[in-house]
Amino acid sequence: MKARETSPIRRAFAAWPPELQDRWRESERAQNFSRQTRERYLRAAELLLSMTLSPPSADDWQEFSAWLAARYASSTVRTYMVDASYAVRILWPDEEWAWLVDQLRARKRKAAPKPAQKPVPVDWPAEWNAAWQLAHLKPDRDARRQRLRTIYRGGGGGTTSVTAGSQRKEDRRLEPRKWSSDFRARIVRGANAYLKFLRDEKRPLEVTRANVDAYIGSLESRGLSDHTIAMYTDEIALLMRVVIAPQEDWAWLQGFAKALKVAAKARRNKAERIVSVPDLISLAEETMAEARGGIGGARDAIRFRDGLLIGYLAFMGNRLRNISDMYLGKTVETQDETVRVTFATTKNGSRWSAAWPAKFERAFWEYVNIYRPLLGPRDDALWTARDGFGMTRAAISQRVGDITLARLGRRVSPHLFRDCIATQAQRISPEAVRPAAKVLGHSERVLDEHYGHAETVAASKALAKVVDTMIPMQLSRRSR
């Protein structure tokens, strides 16, 4: 029999039936949480138990949700619902709560902000629109087959095509059809901003030195950084050089954009933020050791997770989008005692696969079997957050940055780990560059151009040992 009230009043813990009080006090699951977390769950339970003293059904849960929604903001409602879900699993651990987990997961997806719409060309000149559409048309299959037949038969035109194709592969930026949706959106956004400026200033809708100078002046007056201004200029240069008017000479604009990039890079001085890979690995080991020395609650589980995450980044340097997409049984596969991480696609469109860093294999199994369950995982995400769901990109970046800043005195973002690995390889020897480039998913040329923060390339036995263990030997990377 359920005890109901039309307007729930918090049922204090002392007013609970004795058996429910005993379950709460004696629950091993409840003891794994910190005192503050247990108090939160208790407050939610006191509200829920004012409506029912037996395991709540789906209708009870719906009524509880409606009552909360009538009194609190949506974010507070979500917090109460999650806290109450933990509470019912403590009070009635033998009940089947899969329906509740699914309901909360659906609620979270519904509440998640919708992805921003990709920008589209706004009031572009007719010739710009036509060139943009033409540049992104899929190639004619019949023409492609005919060209391949010509090549196969030894036609002269085929040889030229193959050579040109090989040259184009060196710079995917020159092939609009191969641009990712995110990169295409950047170009459109940059062009929209440039054309809007010209209209506001009543200037002709064309790319000239005078217009570009005025545009850059307006960007500077808005207080934008050198890096942002360089990016805006580079987008216009690439659009004109590759899509709108490739037959014209844009060397002046391209050179100007490159000069801005160089100046912006000098101002940012990323080299000052580089941390050695051994220091990052030591931080990971120390963080996990602190978790092992704790009481084995959720707080220690989070600390161990953070240490393992930093250790993995120090070895592999995957991009944030891939780190947040690590799921057990999907991108993280285990077989017997081996662990392998595979991403079907990376930023450059290639498949990436590597064995889990040997140094942290034992820590991986510790996390999966001991610490991760303490966080009450509700999905297969490897990096489980306090609410049981996978950590978002923003949460991963914030957490890693906060820990490195507090412990090392420098905020090391997940992407900066890539620079740290590349710099470590360059400092050791030229031979270390190749495996580091494979791990990062780059060519050796790109590694040297974009991650060259080492002052010297001096060999060091101590650092060589670190990189020998740092770089997985069995690494495969093949195109889709």
Sequence and secondary structure as in RCSB ss.txt:
>XXXX:A:sequence
MKARETSPIRRAFAAWPPELQDRWRESERAQNFSRQTRERYLRAAELLLSMTLSPPSADDWQEFSAWLAARYASS
TVRTYMVDASYAVRILWPDEEWAWLVDQLRARKRKAAPKPAQKPVPVDWPAEWNAAWQLAHLKPDRDARRQRLRT
IYRGGGGGTTSVTAGSQRKEDRRLEPRKWSSDFRARIVRGANAYLKFLRDEKRPLEVTRANVDAYIGSLESRGLS
DHTIAMYTDEIALLMRVVIAPQEDWAWLQGFAKALKVAAKARRNKAERIVSVPDLISLAEETMAEARGGIGGARD
AIRFRDGLLIGYLAFMGNRLRNISDMYLGKTVETQDETVRVTFATTKNGSRWSAAWPAKFERAFWEYVNIYRPLL
GPRDDALWTARDGFGMTRAAISQRVGDITLARLGRRVSPHLFRDCIATQAQRISPEAVRPAAKVLGHSERVLDEH
YGHAETVAASKALAKVVDTMIPMQLSRRSR
>XXXX:A:secstr
     SS     GGGS HHHHHHHHH HHHHTS HHHHHHHHHHHHHHTTT SS   HHHHHHHHHHHHTTS HH
HHHHHHHHHHHHHHHH TTS  HHHHHHHHHHHHHHS          S  HHHHHHHHHHTS   HHHHHHHHHH
HHTT HHHHHHHHHHHHHHT GGG GGG  HHHHHHHHHHHHHHHHHHHHTT  SS  HHHHHHHHHHHHHTT  
HHHHHHHHHHHHHIIIIII TTS  HHHHHHHHHHHHHHHHHH GGGG   HHHHHHHHHHHHHHHHTS SSHHH
HHHHHHHHHHHHHHHH   HHHHTT BBTTTEEEETTEEEEEES  TTSB EEEE  GGGHHHHHHIIIIIGGGG
   SSBSSB TTSSB  HHHHHHHHHHHHHHHHSS   TTHHHHHHHHHHHHH GGGHHHHHHHHT  HHHHHHH
S   S     HHHHHHHHHHS SSEE  B 
